[in-house]
Each structure stands twice: as structure tokens, then as C-alpha cells.
Amino acid sequence: MQASARDLGAAGAPLAGVRVIEIASFVAVPLAGMTLAQLGCDVVRIDPVGGAADYRRWPVTDDGTSIYWTGLNKGKRSVVADLRAPEGQRVVQQLIADSGVLITNMAGRQWLSYETLVDQRPDLIHLEVLGRADGSTAVDYTINAGVGFPLVTGPSDHAAPINHVLPAWDIACGLHGALAVSAALHRRDHTGEGCRIRLALEDVALGTASALGFLTEAMVNGDRRERIGNAVYGQYGQSFASGDGAAFMVVTLTDRHFRDLADLTGSTKVLAALSQARAIDFGDEGQRYRHRDLLTGLFSGWFAERPAEQIEAALAGTSLLWDRYRSFAEVAADERLRDNPMFATLHQPRVGEYLAAGLPASIDGVHPPAVAAPALGADTEQVLASRLGMSTDEIDRLRQSGAVATD
């Protein structure tokens, strides 16, 4: 029998016993909720009748079940309520007061505000994720456009912006949110105080761009970062094509890495001659970066003359950092996935059986495994009865009025 999120919490997960209410859509807050569930929290996701805006988001199965939604809501419980009706709102507020932790991206709704809810639960931990700190709306793709990364992504001769397929700011925001809630729980355990947390998607992106030097470089040096394709900024790293059409990414972060690449490709003597003739110090990573096109021209021939299998065997015998470019389909079929202790077979109703990732961090040597996502509203009756002490008649009345719904 498959373990539930509550079973794992009872087994001694770090946040066992913590109750969380999640009211959100899309990536950032659902990811925060799933991460907290994997750490042992009992996370109840509350959706409007019919599901939130992301309930049918692609990719979907042949029968229309959202693989996306089930992927981000593993290990949670599901309650459905009419979030526009006063009676439905009151039920949700009662659940929040019982739980003591709310995570949401439904900004601007007075009935879900910290000021309203803290009267019912003085030690409330309230995480609100915003688009921008001023309260205006934004999503990962618009934030990314406004921060600068699409203009340094792609080949050097490409003029138009290139968006990244990975919603990096949503992901970082979700993990920041889970971290902030964990820190607030620690403080509440020691002081009894709640916490109001406001987390803006744009601030996550700007903070990351600042920490990595993208913004500071422009402020201090007045430089505009250039597009460099698949090269690695400030180091020597580049993609190479094999003779049979495979692609490899090779990175040299240390002098040893660079020497191994030179030895592997038979370029050591040529590099020494170039160094003397052109006064280039290839022992300096900045010099390697500045002369990356020269180096790539020198190394590319070795890769182009060999099939992928031979290149893999040769690279494996070096200290180099490398991997072959693979499709998602290739990764999904790779035996390394089955050997990875983070993955376990999951039976997800309405989706099927597949290998699913649990928590990336191992806790005392074990990765908390993935737990199936619930059906929409599957836990409404049980949560209302166990959390709020409602009778069957009371729940039936709420259901008949449309204030709540069950699967």
C-alpha cells in the first residue's frame, strides 16, 4: 500500500505535525506546498468549484487529466469550496485558523488577508506570493523579460530576445517560500509569534540577478553582458558535435580540467606554440574565456572526427566536467533514473504508473518519496469533519448550498 503524506509525517519527517492550507495556482506556491508536504507537513490545497486556473493545464493525458497539476500537488489533500460565496469563505477561514499556516498567491482578497485572518489566529504564519512588490500582477515569463536574461540568452548573432523554457523564477520563488515558512515555524516554536511573509516574484529574480553579478557588473563596470551561445561566461566551456551528430557540453573550471581537454584532443603542443606566439596565458581562466573561439576551433576537430560512443568513453577517463545533450524522452528511459534513490514507482490515479521524484534532499539517508496527488475535492468531507468537527448533516447542508464540494 502506498504511504500517505500524513504517514510519512508521523514517521518523523522534519516538519511532521505542521498543518498548512494552500490556496494557489500555477507553479510557485504549489511547489512551496509540495516541498512542505515532502518535509512532513499536512498540506490541504483548497480549490474553487471546478478547479483553479491550472487544473487542466498542459501537459495532459489522452483523457485530459493534467500531468502538470498532479505533478505539483503530490502528497497534498484536496478540499473544494466556493471561494466567492461568504459561506464558503467562512469555512476556509476556519480551516486556516485551525491550521495556523496559509500559503497563497491570491493577493488582494481582503477575506484572505493577514489583517483579517490574524484576528482568528494570532500566531498565524501567512505567506503571500505577489507578482511585484507593489502588488501589481506578473508571471515568470513577464518577469524574465523585464530582468534581462532573454537578452543574453542564445547565439551571439541572434538579435531578438530568447525566453528560457524553464520557469526559473517560479521555481526559485516556491523554494524561497518553503524556506521562509520553515524559518517562521522555527521562530513560532521559540517565541509563540506568527509571521507575515510577502514574497514577490520580481524580487526573487532581481535578487538572483544581483547575487550572480549581472546587475552589479552593469552598475560598477558599465558593461552590457553579451550573448555567447553555449559558452560559459568567464571560463572555458563549450558544446561540441560528434561525427555522428550527437552533442556534448564540456566545461573546464580548473587548470587541471583545461590540461585534460588539451591532452585529450592532442592540442597541448599547439596551445604552447599559440601561447608563445600570441602572448596568451592559457593558465588564466579569463584569458581562456577571451580566446574561447580560438580554443573551440582547435578542439572541435577532435570531436567531429569521432562517434559519440568513443567520445563518451574518452571523456569518462578524464577529470573533465561533461555530459551528452539528451532529450526528456532519453532521460526518462535512462537506467540511471531507475537507480536513483530519489525516484520510486508511483501510481497516480487518472494518469498511470510512472517513476516519480520525491524530495531531492535525503533526510537521514532517505529521500521522502512522492505521494500521489489527490482527486479534486477528495478530502473535503474528511477534513471538515476531523479539523472543524462538523457533522455529516452540517457537511451535507454545505454541499447542498454549494459552499463546498466533494469528489
C-alpha positions in Angstrom: 0.0 0.0 0.0 1.3 3.4 -0.9 2.3 5.7 2.0 0.4 8.9 2.5 1.9 12.3 3.3 0.5 12.0 6.8 2.0 8.6 7.3 5.4 10.0 6.3 4.9 12.9 8.7 4.2 10.6 11.6 7.3 8.6 10.8 9.5 11.6 11.9 9.9 13.9 9.0 11.3 17.3 9.9 8.0 19.2 9.8 5.7 16.4 11.0 2.6 17.7 12.7 2.6 21.1 10.9 -0.7 21.9 9.2 -0.7 24.1 6.1 -3.5 25.5 4.0 -2.7 26.3 0.3 -4.8 28.4 -1.9 -3.0 29.0 -5.2 -2.5 28.2 -8.9 0.4 27.6 -11.2 4.0 26.9 -10.0 5.5 29.0 -7.2 3.0 28.4 -4.3 2.1 24.8 -5.3 5.8 24.0 -5.4 6.2 25.5 -2.0 3.3 23.4 -0.7 4.6 20.2 -2.3 8.0 20.8 -0.8 6.5 21.4 2.7 4.4 18.2 2.2 7.6 16.2 1.4 9.1 17.6 4.6 6.2 16.2 6.6 3.6 18.9 6.6 -0.1 18.0 6.3 -0.9 20.3 3.3 -4.5 20.8 2.3 -5.0 22.5 -1.0 -8.3 24.4 -1.3 -9.6 24.9 -4.8 -12.7 26.6 -6.2 -15.6 24.5 -7.5 -14.4 23.0 -10.8 -10.8 23.5 -10.1 -8.4 26.5 -10.2 -7.0 28.1 -13.3 -4.2 25.5 -13.5 -6.4 22.4 -13.0 -6.4 21.4 -16.7 -3.0 22.9 -17.7 -0.9 21.0 -20.2 0.7 18.5 -20.5 -2.4 16.3 -20.2 -3.1 12.6 -20.6 -5.3 11.3 -23.5 -8.4 11.7 -21.4 -7.5 15.3 -20.4 -6.1 14.8 -16.9 -3.4 17.4 -16.2 0.0 15.8 -15.7 1.2 19.3 -14.7 -1.4 19.6 -11.9 -0.8 16.2 -10.5 2.9 16.7 -10.7 2.8 19.8 -8.5 0.2 18.6 -6.0 1.7 15.3 -4.9 1.3 14.4 -1.2 -1.4 17.0 -0.5 -5.1 16.7 0.4 -7.9 18.4 -1.6 -10.8 20.4 -0.4 -13.2 22.3 -2.8 -15.1 25.3 -1.7 -17.0 28.2 -3.3 -14.3 30.9 -2.7 -16.7 33.7 -3.9 -19.5 32.9 -1.5 -19.5 34.2 2.0 -20.3 30.8 3.5 -17.6 29.1 1.5 -15.1 31.8 2.6 -16.1 31.4 6.3 -15.4 27.6 6.1 -12.0 28.3 4.5 -11.1 30.9 7.2 -12.0 28.3 9.9 -9.6 25.8 8.3 -6.9 28.4 8.1 -7.4 29.3 11.8 -7.2 25.6 12.7 -4.0 25.0 10.6 -2.1 28.2 11.5 -0.2 28.4 8.2 -1.6 29.8 4.9 0.3 30.0 1.7 -1.4 31.7 -1.2 -0.9 33.8 -4.4 -4.5 35.2 -4.2 -3.2 38.6 -3.4 -5.6 41.5 -2.8 -8.5 39.5 -1.3 -9.5 41.0 2.0 -11.0 37.9 3.4 -7.7 36.1 2.9 -5.5 39.0 4.1 -3.2 38.8 7.1 -5.1 41.6 8.8 -8.4 39.7 8.6 -7.1 36.2 9.5 -4.7 37.1 12.3 -7.8 38.1 14.4 -8.8 34.5 14.3 -5.3 33.0 14.8 -2.9 35.4 16.5 0.2 33.2 15.8 -0.7 32.8 12.1 2.1 32.3 9.5 0.8 33.9 6.4 2.8 33.7 3.1 1.5 35.8 0.2 3.3 35.5 -3.1 2.9 38.5 -5.4 4.0 39.3 -8.9 5.7 42.5 -7.9 6.4 44.1 -4.5 4.0 47.0 -5.3 1.2 44.5 -5.6 0.9 44.6 -9.4 0.5 41.4 -11.3 3.2 39.5 -13.1 4.2 35.9 -14.1 7.5 34.2 -14.6 7.6 34.9 -18.3 7.0 38.7 -17.9 9.3 39.0 -15.0 12.0 37.2 -17.0 11.5 39.7 -19.9 11.9 42.6 -17.6 15.0 41.4 -15.7 17.4 41.0 -18.6 18.2 37.3 -19.1 16.4 36.8 -22.5 18.8 39.4 -24.0 21.9 37.4 -23.0 20.5 34.0 -24.0 21.2 32.5 -27.3 23.8 32.7 -30.1 25.9 35.8 -30.5 24.4 36.7 -33.9 20.8 36.5 -32.7 19.1 39.9 -32.3 15.7 39.0 -30.7 15.2 38.0 -27.1 15.1 34.3 -26.2 13.0 33.1 -23.3 14.2 30.2 -21.2 11.8 27.2 -21.3 12.5 26.7 -17.5 10.3 28.9 -15.3 13.3 29.6 -13.1 11.7 32.5 -11.1 8.6 30.5 -10.2 10.8 27.6 -9.0 13.1 29.8 -7.0 10.1 31.7 -5.6 8.5 28.4 -4.5 11.6 27.2 -2.7 12.1 30.7 -1.1 8.5 30.4 0.1 9.0 27.0 1.6 12.2 28.2 3.3 10.5 31.3 4.7 7.7 29.2 6.1 10.1 26.8 7.7 12.0 29.7 9.3 8.7 31.2 10.6 7.8 27.9 12.1 11.1 27.8 13.9 10.5 31.2 15.3 6.9 30.4 16.4 8.1 27.3 18.2 10.5 29.5 20.2 8.5 32.7 20.7 4.9 31.9 20.0 4.8 34.6 17.4 3.3 34.3 14.0 4.7 35.9 10.8 3.5 37.8 7.8 5.6 37.0 4.8 5.3 38.8 1.5 7.3 37.3 -1.4 7.4 39.0 -4.8 8.3 37.0 -7.9 10.2 40.0 -9.3 12.2 40.4 -6.1 13.3 36.8 -6.4 14.5 37.4 -10.0 16.2 40.7 -9.1 17.8 39.3 -6.0 19.2 36.4 -8.0 20.5 38.7 -10.8 22.2 40.8 -8.1 23.8 37.9 -6.3 25.2 36.4 -9.5 26.7 39.8 -10.5 24.6 40.5 -13.6 23.3 43.8 -12.1 26.4 44.7 -10.3 28.5 44.3 -13.4 26.4 46.9 -15.2 26.5 49.2 -12.2 30.2 49.1 -11.5 31.8 48.4 -14.8 29.1 49.9 -17.1 29.2 46.7 -19.1 26.4 45.1 -21.1 26.7 41.4 -21.0 27.0 39.9 -24.5 25.3 36.8 -25.9 27.8 33.9 -26.0 25.7 30.9 -27.2 26.6 27.7 -25.3 29.9 29.1 -24.0 30.4 29.5 -20.2 30.9 33.1 -19.1 34.3 33.8 -17.5 35.5 30.2 -18.0 36.1 27.9 -20.9 33.1 25.7 -21.6 31.5 24.9 -24.9 29.3 22.5 -26.8 30.8 20.1 -29.4 29.3 17.9 -32.1 30.4 14.4 -32.6 30.9 12.8 -36.0 27.6 11.0 -35.8 25.6 14.1 -34.9 25.5 13.9 -31.1 26.2 17.0 -29.0 28.3 17.3 -25.8 28.8 20.0 -23.3 32.3 20.2 -21.9 33.3 22.6 -19.0 36.8 23.4 -17.7 36.6 25.2 -14.3 40.2 24.4 -13.2 43.6 24.3 -14.7 43.6 20.6 -14.5 40.3 20.4 -16.4 41.8 22.5 -19.2 45.0 20.5 -19.3 43.0 17.3 -19.6 41.0 18.7 -22.5 44.2 19.8 -24.3 45.7 16.3 -23.7 42.5 14.5 -24.8 42.3 16.4 -28.1 46.1 16.3 -28.8 46.3 20.1 -28.6 48.9 20.6 -25.9 51.8 21.4 -28.2 49.7 23.6 -30.4 48.5 25.5 -27.3 52.0 26.1 -26.2 53.0 27.5 -29.6 50.0 29.7 -29.6 50.7 30.9 -26.1 54.2 32.0 -27.1 53.3 33.4 -30.5 50.3 35.5 -29.3 51.3 36.1 -25.7 48.3 34.3 -24.3 48.3 32.8 -20.9 46.1 29.8 -21.2 46.7 29.1 -17.5 44.4 32.1 -16.7 40.7 31.4 -16.9 39.9 34.9 -18.1 42.3 34.5 -21.0 40.7 31.2 -21.9 37.3 32.9 -21.9 38.5 35.8 -24.1 40.1 33.4 -26.6 37.2 30.9 -26.5 36.6 31.0 -30.2 40.2 30.2 -31.0 40.1 27.3 -28.5 36.8 26.0 -29.8 38.2 25.9 -33.3 41.2 24.0 -32.1 39.2 21.4 -30.1 36.2 20.9 -32.4 38.0 18.8 -34.9 38.8 16.0 -32.4 35.0 15.7 -31.6 33.9 15.9 -35.2 36.2 13.0 -36.2 34.8 10.6 -33.6 31.4 8.9 -32.9 29.6 9.7 -29.7 30.3 6.3 -28.1 34.0 6.8 -28.5 33.9 10.4 -27.2 31.9 9.3 -24.1 34.5 6.6 -23.3 37.4 9.0 -23.7 35.8 11.8 -21.6 35.0 9.3 -18.8 38.7 8.8 -18.3 39.4 12.4 -17.6 38.7 14.9 -14.8 36.5 17.0 -17.3 33.0 18.1 -16.4 30.8 16.9 -19.3 27.6 15.4 -20.4 25.8 14.5 -23.6 22.8 16.5 -24.6 19.7 14.4 -24.1 16.0 14.8 -24.7 13.5 14.4 -21.9 12.4 11.1 -23.6 16.0 9.8 -23.4 16.4 10.8 -19.7 13.0 9.2 -18.9 14.3 5.9 -20.4 17.7 6.1 -18.8 18.6 3.3 -16.4 20.3 5.9 -14.2 16.8 7.2 -13.3 15.8 3.8 -12.0 19.0 3.6 -10.0 18.4 7.0 -8.4 17.1 6.6 -4.9 15.1 9.8 -5.2 12.8 8.1 -7.7 10.2 5.4 -6.9 7.3 3.9 -8.8 4.1 6.0 -8.2 0.6 5.0 -9.1 -1.2 8.3 -9.9 -4.9 7.8 -10.4 -6.1 9.1 -13.8 -2.5 9.4 -15.0 -1.0 5.9 -14.6 2.1 4.3 -13.1 5.5 6.0 -13.5 8.8 6.9 -11.8 8.3 10.0 -9.7 10.8 12.1 -7.9 10.5 12.5 -4.1 12.3 15.2 -2.1 15.7 16.0 -3.7 17.3 16.2 -0.3 17.8 12.9 1.6 16.7 13.1 5.3 18.8 10.8 7.5 19.8 8.9 4.3 16.3 8.6 2.9 14.5 10.6 0.2 10.9 11.1 1.3 9.1 9.5 -1.7 6.5 11.0 -3.9 2.9 10.6 -2.8 0.0 10.6 -5.4 -1.9 13.9 -5.9 -5.5 13.8 -4.7 -8.6 13.9 -6.8 -10.2 17.4 -6.7 -12.3 17.6 -3.6 -11.5 14.1 -2.5 -10.8 15.1 1.1 -13.4 17.8 1.7 -15.7 15.7 3.9 -12.9 14.2 6.0 -11.1 17.5 6.5 -14.2 19.3 7.6 -15.1 16.5 10.0 -11.7 16.0 11.5 -10.5 19.6 11.6 -13.7 21.5 12.3 -15.7 18.8 14.0 -18.6 19.1 11.5 -21.3 16.5 11.5 -22.5 14.7 8.4 -25.6 16.8 8.4 -23.6 20.0 8.5 -21.4 18.9 5.7 -24.4 17.8 3.6 -26.0 21.2 4.1 -22.8 23.0 2.9 -22.7 20.7 -0.1 -26.3 21.3 -1.0 -25.9 25.1 -0.7 -22.8 24.9 -3.0 -20.5 26.3 -0.3 -18.3 23.1 -0.6 -18.0 20.2 -3.0 -16.6 16.7 -2.8 -15.1 14.4 -5.4 
